[in-house]
């Protein structure tokens, strides 16, 4: 059995070598801290209006954690500095404009979301047991918002249409294109539970996974579909690569085949409904009319890169959409236009650091590895999705970054402890002077 499947709580109670700064004792304050983490993750599934309960509760949680002594390591501070530089680029870009409009508020939200990544990383670094509570809260929220989206799509009750947009499920979100990708992380986490956790809970996990996948499908978001496929393939490949048991590896191959057949079966059943079939036929086209038009999505990408060469400071946040009538729909063009070259290089640094840092942890058997694998595979899918849509204000993307950096910090502490233990053992083994 893969050592990474051992319950995280078992390590939390183990020697301090596994828990940086201070052991995560099961006392009242620690239980409150964990539940606040879980509730915050849960609220991330409900963003009908802004500011959403997620922002309000997260801000209060961040303040309380800092007041009661949460420490920021060098790694967390490094991530925070990168996000500050990113938003500094936005401020410089803003000052190239004559009218700031609502841009200060926009940049304030950008900075807050960046700092939320720092908080998630620091919270996980301080107590890795929070990973499980975080993911459980996320899953519960994802299931509820999926049920709302499904109910809205099928008009299950009066007023349920508020959970759809353009005949597409969007749950308790403002956009199906955000709702769909939000569901990828819990889908992978439930899949991991089906493969490695208590078999007695398999029916429950399977039912929850089916709800989430149906919600994702009914979002009719091509980006969400593609990102789910990419994340799923990355996740499955990493499981096969890191599994040391040939028997379990064979089980994974069989489970993969069964899972693929199940998804195909669910798709065939769903397509028996005329409304679903018509929407699927329309949305399944690789290039929509608004993609390949004269000023369509892809043309705007080219225009944005050209403008970036002429405007190294950017043209100002939100200006691109006002000038051309549509947003960039590309995170890299968005960075160049709204945050200038300074912000662009900061965002590239964050992305590369997260991808490289996460990749270094994939093959290391640790108690936090399951969470790292789920978040890392999802993040890869989102980075590729960023080529066709703006993801700079997607709350769950910053959570993904925080999880990965939190695991990177845990690994750094683990390596430091091992180095100290090796040095101490070496000194003890040295012969004493006569």
C-alpha positions in Angstrom: 0.0 0.0 0.0 1.2 3.5 -0.8 2.5 5.1 2.4 1.0 8.4 1.3 -2.5 6.9 1.9 -1.9 6.8 5.6 -4.3 9.2 7.5 -2.8 12.6 7.9 -4.0 12.8 11.5 -1.7 10.0 12.4 1.3 12.1 11.4 -0.1 15.2 13.1 0.2 13.5 16.4 3.7 12.2 15.7 7.0 13.9 16.6 7.5 17.5 15.7 9.7 16.5 12.8 6.5 16.3 10.8 5.0 19.5 12.0 6.9 22.8 11.6 7.0 25.5 14.3 4.8 23.7 16.8 2.9 20.4 17.1 -0.8 20.6 16.1 -2.2 19.5 19.4 -5.9 18.6 19.6 -7.0 21.4 21.7 -9.9 23.8 21.4 -8.0 26.5 19.5 -6.7 24.0 17.0 -10.1 22.5 16.4 -11.5 26.0 15.9 -8.7 26.8 13.5 -9.3 23.7 11.5 -13.0 24.2 11.2 -12.6 27.8 10.2 -10.3 26.5 7.4 -13.0 24.0 6.3 -15.8 26.5 6.4 -13.8 29.0 4.4 -13.2 26.4 1.7 -16.9 25.4 1.8 -17.9 29.0 1.2 -15.8 29.2 -1.9 -18.6 27.3 -3.7 -21.0 30.2 -3.3 -20.1 33.3 -5.2 -23.4 34.6 -6.5 -22.6 38.2 -5.7 -19.5 40.2 -4.7 -18.2 40.6 -2.1 -19.2 37.0 -1.5 -19.3 35.4 2.0 -16.0 33.7 1.1 -14.1 37.0 1.0 -15.6 38.3 4.2 -15.0 35.1 6.2 -11.6 34.6 4.7 -10.5 38.1 5.6 -11.7 37.6 9.2 -10.0 34.2 9.3 -6.7 35.7 8.0 -6.8 38.5 10.6 -7.6 36.1 13.5 -4.8 33.6 12.5 -2.3 36.5 12.3 -3.4 38.0 15.6 -3.1 34.6 17.4 0.4 34.0 16.2 0.4 32.3 12.7 4.0 32.7 11.5 5.0 33.4 7.9 8.0 31.4 6.7 10.5 32.6 4.1 8.7 30.5 1.5 5.3 32.1 2.3 6.9 35.6 2.3 8.5 34.9 -1.0 5.1 34.0 -2.5 3.6 37.1 -1.0 6.4 39.3 -2.4 5.8 37.9 -5.9 2.1 38.8 -5.7 2.9 42.2 -4.4 5.2 42.8 -7.4 2.5 41.5 -9.7 0.0 44.0 -8.4 2.6 46.7 -8.4 2.8 46.3 -12.1 -1.0 46.8 -12.1 -0.6 50.1 -10.2 2.1 51.3 -12.6 -0.2 50.4 -15.5 -3.1 52.2 -13.8 -1.1 55.5 -13.6 -0.8 55.5 -17.4 -4.5 56.3 -17.6 -6.3 59.6 -17.2 -9.3 58.1 -15.5 -8.8 55.4 -12.9 -12.5 54.4 -12.9 -13.0 51.2 -10.7 -9.5 50.1 -11.2 -8.3 50.7 -7.6 -11.0 48.3 -6.3 -10.0 45.8 -9.0 -6.4 45.8 -8.0 -7.4 45.6 -4.3 -9.2 42.4 -5.1 -6.2 41.1 -7.0 -3.9 41.8 -4.1 -6.3 40.2 -1.6 -6.6 37.0 -3.7 -2.8 36.9 -4.0 -2.4 37.2 -0.2 -5.0 34.5 0.2 -2.6 32.1 -1.5 0.0 33.2 1.1 -2.5 32.5 3.9 -3.4 29.0 2.6 0.2 28.1 2.3 1.1 29.3 5.8 -1.9 27.7 7.4 -1.0 24.3 5.8 2.6 24.7 6.7 1.7 25.3 10.3 -0.6 22.3 10.5 -0.8 19.8 7.7 -3.9 18.2 9.3 -5.8 21.2 8.0 -5.5 19.8 4.5 -8.1 17.1 5.2 -10.6 19.5 6.7 -10.0 22.0 3.9 -10.7 19.3 1.2 -13.8 18.0 3.0 -15.2 21.5 3.2 -14.4 22.1 -0.5 -16.1 18.8 -1.4 -19.3 19.5 0.5 -19.5 23.0 -1.1 -18.9 21.5 -4.5 -21.6 18.9 -4.1 -24.2 21.5 -3.0 -23.4 24.0 -5.7 -23.5 21.1 -8.2 -26.9 20.1 -7.0 -28.1 23.7 -7.4 -26.7 23.8 -11.0 -28.3 20.5 -11.9 -31.6 21.5 -10.4 -31.5 24.7 -12.3 -30.7 23.0 -15.6 -33.7 20.7 -15.2 -36.0 23.4 -13.6 -36.4 21.1 -10.6 -38.2 23.8 -8.5 -39.6 27.3 -8.9 -36.8 29.9 -9.1 -34.1 27.3 -9.8 -33.3 29.0 -13.1 -31.2 31.5 -11.2 -28.6 28.7 -11.0 -28.2 28.6 -14.8 -27.0 31.1 -17.5 -27.7 30.7 -21.2 -29.2 27.3 -20.5 -26.0 26.2 -18.9 -25.6 25.1 -15.2 -23.6 27.5 -13.2 -24.5 26.6 -9.6 -24.1 29.3 -7.0 -21.6 31.1 -9.3 -21.9 34.0 -11.7 -20.5 32.1 -14.7 -20.6 28.5 -15.9 -17.0 28.9 -17.1 -15.9 29.3 -13.4 -18.4 26.9 -12.0 -17.1 24.0 -14.1 -13.4 24.3 -13.4 -14.1 24.8 -9.7 -15.4 21.2 -9.6 -12.2 19.5 -10.9 -10.3 19.5 -7.6 -13.0 17.7 -5.6 -13.6 15.3 -8.4 -9.9 14.2 -8.3 -10.0 14.1 -4.5 -13.1 11.8 -4.5 -11.4 9.6 -7.1 -8.4 9.2 -4.9 -10.7 8.3 -2.0 -12.3 5.6 -4.2 -8.9 4.1 -5.0 -7.1 4.3 -1.7 -9.5 5.0 1.2 -11.9 3.0 3.2 -13.9 0.7 0.9 -16.9 1.1 3.1 -17.4 4.7 2.1 -16.9 3.9 -1.6 -20.7 4.1 -2.4 -20.9 7.5 -0.8 -17.8 8.8 -2.6 -19.1 7.4 -5.9 -22.5 9.1 -5.5 -20.8 12.5 -4.7 -18.4 12.1 -7.6 -21.3 11.4 -10.0 -23.1 14.6 -8.8 -20.0 16.7 -9.3 -19.2 15.2 -12.8 -22.8 15.8 -13.9 -22.6 19.4 -12.7 -19.4 19.9 -14.5 -20.8 18.4 -17.7 -24.0 20.5 -17.6 -21.9 23.6 -17.3 -21.2 23.0 -21.0 -17.8 24.8 -20.5 -15.4 23.6 -23.1 -12.6 24.9 -20.9 -13.8 22.9 -17.9 -14.2 19.7 -20.0 -10.7 20.1 -21.5 -9.2 21.0 -18.1 -10.8 18.0 -16.5 -9.5 15.7 -19.1 -5.9 17.1 -18.8 -6.0 17.1 -15.0 -7.4 13.6 -14.9 -4.7 12.3 -17.2 -2.0 14.0 -15.2 -3.4 12.7 -12.0 -3.7 9.2 -13.3 -0.2 9.2 -14.7 1.2 10.5 -11.4 -0.5 7.8 -9.4 0.9 5.1 -11.7 4.4 6.6 -11.6 4.4 6.9 -7.8 2.8 3.6 -6.9 5.4 1.1 -5.8 3.2 -2.0 -5.6 2.7 -3.9 -8.8 -0.6 -5.3 -7.5 -2.0 -1.8 -6.8 -0.7 -0.6 -10.1 -2.7 -3.3 -11.8 -5.7 -2.2 -9.8 -5.2 1.4 -10.9 -5.1 0.3 -14.6 -8.4 -1.7 -14.1 -10.0 1.2 -12.2 -9.0 3.6 -15.0 -10.6 1.4 -17.6 -13.8 1.1 -15.5 -13.8 4.8 -14.9 -13.5 5.6 -18.6 -16.3 3.2 -19.4 -18.5 4.7 -16.7 -17.9 8.3 -18.0 -18.7 7.2 -21.5 -21.9 5.5 -20.3 -23.0 8.6 -18.4 -22.4 10.7 -21.5 -24.4 8.4 -23.6 -27.3 8.5 -21.2 -27.1 12.3 -20.8 -27.2 12.7 -24.6 -30.5 10.9 -24.8 -32.1 14.2 -23.7 -32.7 16.4 -26.7 -31.9 19.7 -24.8 -28.6 18.2 -23.6 -27.8 16.8 -27.0 -28.4 20.1 -28.8 -26.3 22.1 -26.3 -23.5 19.5 -26.4 -23.4 19.5 -30.2 -23.1 23.3 -30.1 -20.5 23.5 -27.3 -18.4 20.6 -28.5 -17.2 22.6 -31.5 -13.5 23.4 -31.1 -13.8 26.8 -32.6 -17.0 28.8 -32.0 -18.0 31.8 -34.1 -16.8 34.2 -31.4 -13.4 32.5 -31.4 -12.5 32.8 -35.1 -14.2 36.1 -35.9 -12.3 39.1 -37.1 -12.0 40.4 -33.6 -12.7 37.1 -32.0 -10.9 35.5 -29.1 -7.8 34.3 -31.1 -7.5 37.6 -33.0 -7.6 39.5 -29.7 -4.8 37.3 -28.4 -2.6 38.4 -31.3 -3.6 42.0 -30.9 -2.8 41.9 -27.2 0.7 40.5 -27.7 1.4 43.2 -30.3 0.2 46.0 -28.0 2.4 44.6 -25.3 5.5 45.4 -27.4 4.3 48.9 -27.8 3.1 49.5 -24.2 5.6 47.8 -21.8 3.8 49.4 -18.8 0.5 48.0 -20.0 -2.6 49.9 -21.1 -4.4 49.7 -17.7 -6.5 47.1 -16.0 -9.9 46.5 -17.7 -9.0 48.8 -20.6 -8.6 46.0 -23.1 -12.2 44.9 -22.9 -13.4 48.5 -23.1 -11.4 49.2 -26.3 -12.2 45.9 -28.2 -15.6 45.1 -26.7 -14.4 41.8 -25.2 -11.8 40.8 -22.5 -8.5 39.2 -23.4 -9.6 35.6 -22.5 -6.0 34.8 -22.0 -4.2 35.1 -18.7 -0.9 35.9 -20.3 -2.3 38.7 -22.5 -4.3 39.9 -19.5 -1.1 40.1 -17.4 0.7 42.1 -20.1 -2.2 44.5 -20.7 -3.4 45.0 -17.1 -0.1 44.6 -15.2 2.6 45.4 -17.8 5.8 43.6 -18.3 6.6 43.8 -14.6 3.4 42.1 -13.6 3.8 39.6 -16.5 7.2 38.4 -15.3 6.0 38.2 -11.7 3.1 36.0 -12.8 5.3 33.8 -15.0 7.7 33.5 -12.0 4.8 32.4 -9.7 3.6 29.9 -12.3 7.0 28.4 -13.1 7.9 28.2 -9.4 4.6 26.5 -8.6 4.9 24.0 -11.4 8.6 23.2 -10.7 8.2 23.1 -7.0 5.2 20.9 -7.2 6.9 18.6 -9.7 9.7 18.0 -7.3 7.3 16.6 -4.7 5.2 14.4 -6.9 7.4 11.3 -6.4 8.1 11.7 -2.7 6.0 9.6 -0.4 4.7 11.9 2.2 1.5 12.1 4.2 0.5 15.2 2.3 1.2 13.7 -1.1 -2.4 12.8 -1.9 -3.5 16.5 -1.5 -0.4 17.7 -3.5 -1.2 15.3 -6.4 -4.9 16.4 -6.6 -4.0 20.1 -6.4 -1.0 19.9 -8.8 -2.9 18.0 -11.5 -5.8 20.5 -11.2 -3.3 23.4 -11.4 -1.8 22.1 -14.6 -5.2 21.9 -16.2 -5.9 25.5 -15.1 -2.7 26.9 -16.4 -3.5 25.4 -19.9 -7.0 26.7 -19.5 -5.6 30.1 -18.9 -4.6 30.3 -22.6 -8.3 30.7 -23.5 -9.8 32.5 -20.5 -8.9 34.9 -17.8 -8.2 33.2 -14.4 -6.6 36.0 -12.5 -9.7 36.5 -10.2 -10.7 32.9 -9.8 -10.6 32.3 -6.1 -10.0 28.5 -6.2 -6.9 29.1 -8.4 -5.3 30.9 -5.5 -6.3 28.1 -3.2 -4.5 25.6 -5.5 -1.4 27.7 -5.4 -1.6 27.9 -1.7 -2.0 24.1 -1.3 1.0 23.5 -3.5 3.2 26.1 -1.8 2.1 24.8 1.6 3.2 21.3 0.7 6.5 22.7 -0.7 7.0 24.4 2.7 6.2 21.1 4.6 8.8 19.3 2.4 11.4 22.0 3.1 10.9 21.6 6.9 11.0 17.8 6.5 14.3 18.0 4.7 15.7 20.4 7.3 14.8 18.1 10.2 16.3 15.1 8.4 19.5 17.0 7.8 19.7 17.9 11.5 19.0 14.4 12.5 21.7 13.1 10.2 24.2 15.7 11.6 23.3 14.8 15.2 23.7 11.1 14.5 27.0 11.8 12.8 28.3 13.7 15.8 27.2 11.0 18.2 29.0 8.3 16.2 32.3 10.2 16.2 34.9 8.7 18.5 35.5 10.7 21.7 38.9 12.3 22.1 41.2 10.5 24.6 
